[in-house]
Amino acid sequence: VGQVTSMRAAKSALPPATRRGCLRAATPAALAGCSRGTRWLGTQPEAEPRGSLVPETLAEMDSAGSEFQQNAAELRAMGKQRLSLQERKRRRRALDALGVPDFAAFLGQQGVSLPLRKEAVTMLQLNVGLLCNQACTHCHVESSPRRTEAMDERLVEHILRVLAASPEVETVDITGGAPEMTPAFWPLVRGARALGKEVIDRCNLTVLFEPGMERLPDFLAEHGCRVVASLPCYSRENVDKQRGNKVFQRSIAGLQRLNGVGYGVEGSGLKLDLVYNPGGAFLPPPQDVLREAYARELDANFGIVFNELFTITNMPIKRYADHLHKAGELQAYMQLLVDSFNVSTVDHLMCRTLVSVGHDGQMYDCDFNMALDMASRGGGGEASGAPQLPRPSGTILDISSLDELRSDAIRTGTHCFGCTAGSGST
């Protein structure tokens, strides 16, 4: 889930295609995806949630006719590699139908110097595992309670050695899955903070009520972690539709619990940021407009405070790409992304200063590339504009410092239009 240490520098006006269905959020009565459902106002949530969310999530995944069941059947029939290839071909066919070249060629037409290259790495993003108590429809790494992949102790120890030898890295961004459910999370937090690095916990909020997580808010506060929490809307209906039944209630209660230990409270030094992603095939509205609406509604109705709000564009990959394809919306969504291309976002793309590491140690230029098995350190790749070069296997075990990656060619693909649309995706 992309870089959040700074908002995009480019804030040019959104193209007309971007404004459709989004800027209603600027009105008091509506908010992007929230305007497409009933608002949840004026009522405090029920008593603090008890018990795991996992049984509820599994029941939804196993319900007859669910997209999860259909996707599982396709995966069994085709295998992961063939399914990923089919997904890439779908995006390519959609662009061909629109007369749009591959991403690198498109950048060249806009006067961008190619290939895109890695600058000094200031953020290390770690996907510690894919286990999660939720199974969100937009999840580009397809996390769920059934995933078992997890980072091991040997890898954790090596990552901390690499961090110690990489003084240019300012931030360690820990994600998953629900990263807190993976054992590697806890020593990584302790070790990175001991090295003086900022640590971001990508928290889905509902994990705070999972068994064994009772001390999580205090642990995060004691180590001064920055919490970046998912909340795609302040409407119960829209949140539960996108993220699963009962997720809204637990998310609100989770935010209140974090506020209770000081997160988001002025003067505490504990940062609590929220992340919005659209509830449909449209782009997010401007962050400043959205933040104002979130702050007003969450404070008035639930007494919740937070620091920043960041917007991300739904990437046309994995579960979301499959959803678009089945709904017959993939070509229209790719058209929206291409029409909304903003060349001023290119200099601020997260892949320039970020390295993403998977649970197995494989390195990627971003976590979207990780979802598509597009490993870095391979030179070229799909639409990268760079030649193939003989390189090592590309795991973090192959390096002793992240500075070794400076000037590496960045791998790109058709999904990259998602990060250059409108004001960019943080």
N, C-alpha and C positions, 0 to 999 in steps of 0.2 A: 504494500500500500504505500506510495511515493514520498518524496521529501517534504518535510514540514518545517524545517528550521527557519525558513524565510518565505514570505509570500512572493509570488511572481512579480518581478520588476515591471513587466509589461502589463499595463492596465488600459490598453486601447479599447475603443468602443467595440462591442460585440457585433458581429455581422448579423444581418436580418435573420438568417437561419438559426442563430443562437438564441435570438430573443423570443422566438415562437415558443409559447408554453412555459417560459421561464420567468420573465420579468414581471409576471403577476405577483411574484414574491415581494415586490416592492410595496404592494398595497397592504394595509393593516389586516385585511381579511384573508390573505392568501400567502402561500409560500411554496414556490416551485412545486416539488412533488407533493407537499402538504395540501396544495390547493386542489389536488385530485382526489381528496378523501375528506372525511369528516374530521374537523379539528377536535382535539381533546383539551377542553378548557374547564377551568373552574373547579376541578375536583382533585384532591390529593389521592395518590395511589393507595391501593389496599395495603394491609399490613405487610411488613417486610417479608419478602419471599423466603420460603423454606424449601429445602430439598434441591436436588439436581434438576437442571433443565434437560439433561440428556434423554430421559425417557420420552419426553414430549417431542424432542427433535427426531428421535428414531421413529416414532409413530408417524410423524409427518412424512419422513423419507420413505416409509414402507407403505404408505397409503396407496391403494390401487389407482393406477393411472397417473401418478405423480411424475413430474419431470425427472426426479431422482431415479425412479424405477425405469423410465424410458432410457435415460442416459446409461444406467448400469447395464441394461440389456445390450445397448450399442457397444459399450466397452467390452463386455464379454464376447461379443460376436467379432469385433474388429481388433481389439488390443489397443493399448494406449498410443503406440507409435503411429499406427494407421489412422486412428481417430484424430490425432493432432495434425497429421498431414492433411486429412480431409478438411479440417477446420481452416487451415491456411489456404487451401484451394478455394474454399467458399469465399473468403475475404478477397482473394485474388480475382475470382470470377466477378464478384460484385464491383471491384474497381475497374476491371476490363469493360464491364457493361457501361460504366460511367465515362470511359475513355481516360482514366487516370493512370499515370505511370506508377512504378513502385516508389516507395517513400524517398529513397536516396536520390533517384532521378528527379523526383518532384522538387526536392530541396535544391538540386543543382539548377533547375529552371528558375528558382527564386533567387539565385545568386549566392547561395550558401556554399562556402568552401568545404570540399569533401576530401577524405572521409571525416565524419565527426570524430574527434579524439578526446580521450580522457585527460582532464586537467588534474591538479593536485586533489587527491581524495580527502574530503573533509568529513564524510559520513560513511560509516560502515553499517549496513543493514543486515541483520541476522535473522533468517527464518529458522527458528529452533525446532520446528516440527509442525505437522499438519493436523494434530489432534485438536478438536474444538467441540464445545458443547452446543454449538449452533451449526446450521448448514444453510447459509444465506444464498439466495438465488443469484446474486451478482458476484459471488466469491470467485476470484480468478485463479486461486490455487486449490479450489474444490475441497476445502477443509470440512471435516465432519467428525462426529463421535467415533466413526469407524476407521479413521486414518490412524496408523500406528507409527509412521515415520518420525524419527526423533534424532536430534543431535546427541552424540555420545561424549563421554567425559574427556577422552583423548583430544577430540576436536576443540572442546571448550578450552582446554589448557593451551593448545597451540594458538588459538585465536587471541587469547590474552597475551601471549608472547609477541604476536604480530602487532597488537595494539601498543604494547610497551615500546616497540621499535618504530612506531608511526606517529610522531608528535604532531603531524599536520592534521590528524583525525581529531575532530572536535566532538563528534556525536556518535553514539552507538544506538541504533534504532532496532529494537527487538520486537519481532513480529512472529506470526504463525499462520494458521491455527490460532488458538488461544494460547499465546506463548507461556502464560503462567502455569498451564497444565503440563508443561514439559519440564522435567527435572533440570535441564540445562539452564533454564531461565535464571534460577536463583544464584548460582555461582558466577554467571556472566554479569549480573547486576552488581554483585559485590566487587568482582574483579575490575570491571570497567570504572566504577566509581572510585575505587582505590587508586586508579591511574589518573584520576582527575577528569575523566570524560563525562560529558552530559549523557544521560541514559534516557531514552524514550521507551515507554511501555505502550505498545499498541493494544489497548484494552477494549474488549467488546462489552464491558460493564456487567453483563450477566454472569461472567466468571466469578465475580466477587461473592456470589451466593452458592458456588459449588462446594461440596464437602471438602474440607481441608484448606479452604481459602480464607478462613476467618481472619487471619492476621495479615492478609495481603495489603489492605489499605495502610496499615501501620508500617509494614515492611517498605512499601514504596515511599512513604513520607520520611521514614528514618534514613533512607538512602538518597533522598532528594531527587527521586526520579521525576521526569516530566511525563504526565499521562496524556496520551492522545487517544480519545475515546470515540467510538463510532456511534453516531446518532443521526440517521438519515432524515429525520423529520421530528416535529413535536406532536404528531398525530399518532394515536394508538393504531388506528386502522392501517396507515401506510407503513409504519415500522414493522408491525406484525406480519404484514403481507410480504415484505421484502426479507425480513430476518427470522420470522418464525413466531408461532403462537406464544404469548406471554412475554415476549422479549421487551416490549415497551414498558410494561410494569416494572420488570427487573432493571431495565436501563435507568429509569427515573430513580428508583430506589438506590441503584448503584451510584449515581451522581450525588444523591443526597448523602450517602455514606462517605464518599470522597470529600465532599464539602465539610463533613463532620470532623475530618482529621486535618482540615486546613486547605485542601486543594481548591484553587480558584478564588480563595479569599484574599482580598487585598492586604498586602503586607506580610503574607505568610511565606512568600518565596517559593511556594509549591504551585507549579503551572498545571492547569487543566484545560486542554484544548479539545474541541469537538470537530468531528469530520462529517461532512454532508456529501452524499452522492445521490444523483437523481433517481427518482422512482420509476422512470420510464426512459424511452429512447429520445432524450433531449439533453442539452448541455446545462450545467449548473449556472445560475445567475451570479452576478458579481459577489465576491466574498463580503465586502463591507455592508452591502444591503442585507445579505442573509444573516450576518452576525447581529445586526441591530434587531431583526425580527426574532431570532432565537433568544437573544438576551431578554427582550421584553416578555416573551411568552413563558419562558422557563422560570423567570423570576416571579412574574405575576401569579402563575398557577401552581408552582411547586417550590418556590423559594430557592431555586438553584442559581448559582453563579459560576462563571467560567471565564477563561482568558480569551483565547482566540478561537475562531472558527475557520476551518479550511475546507475547500471544495475539491472533489476529485471527479473526473470524468469516468463514467463506466466504460471500461475497455472491452472492445468486441472480441473477447477471447474466452475460452473454456465455457463455464456454465452460462455466462451472459451471451456469448456468441451463439451457443446452441439455442438459447431462448429466442434470440432475434431471428435465427434461421427458421425455427418452427413457426414463429409468428409472421413470417414473410416480411420482416422489417430490416433485415441485414443490409440490403442494398441502400435503402433510404437512410439508415444510420451512418453508413460509410459516406454517403453523399453529404450528410450534415457535417461530419468531421472534416471532409475535404473542403467544403464551402466555407467552413469556419476557420480554415488555416490562418495562423497569425505568425508571420515570419519573426516578429520580435520576441516570440517565446523561445526560439531556438538557442539563444545564448544562455538561457536559464534552465535548460532541460536538466532534470535531476541526474541523468546518466553521465553527465560530464564530471560530476564531483562525488558520485556515489558508487560504491561497490556493494552488491547484494550477494550474500553467501547462503546457500541452501543448507538443509539439515545434514547433508552428506559432505559438506565442505566445498562443493562446486561453486565457482564464482560466476556472477552474471553482471551485466551492466545495469539492470534494474530488476525488480521482482516480477514485472510483467514478462520479461525475457525468461526468467526462471520458470514461470508457469508454462512457457512454450518450449522449454528445454533448449533455449538458445544461449549456450554457455559463452562466456567471454574468453579472452586469451586464445581465440582461434583465428584471429586475423579478420577475415571477411565474414561471409554469412549472407543470409537472405537480405538482399537490397541494402547492403552496408556501404557500397561504393568503395570497398577496400578489397585487395586481393587476398586469397587464402595464404596463410603463412604457417610454416611448421612451428608449433608452439607446444609447451608442456601440456599436461592433462588439464590444467586450469583449475585445480583445487587450491584452496588457501594453504594447504599443506606444502605447496610448491614454492611458496614465497616466505620471506622473513620480514618484509616491510611492504606496506601498501604503496609506498612511493615507487616500487618496481613497476606499477601499472600505469604510471604517468605516460601520456602520449599514445597509449594503446588505441587502436581503432575500435569504435563503438559499433556493435551490431544493431542493425535496425530492421524493421519489417513493416508490414501494412498496418499493424496495430498502433504504430508510433504516431499516426495521425491523431490519436486520442490525446496525446500530450501537447499537441501544438494547436489545438482547437480553441477558439475564443481567447480567454485570458490565460490559457494554459492550465494544466492540472497539477496541483501541488502535491 
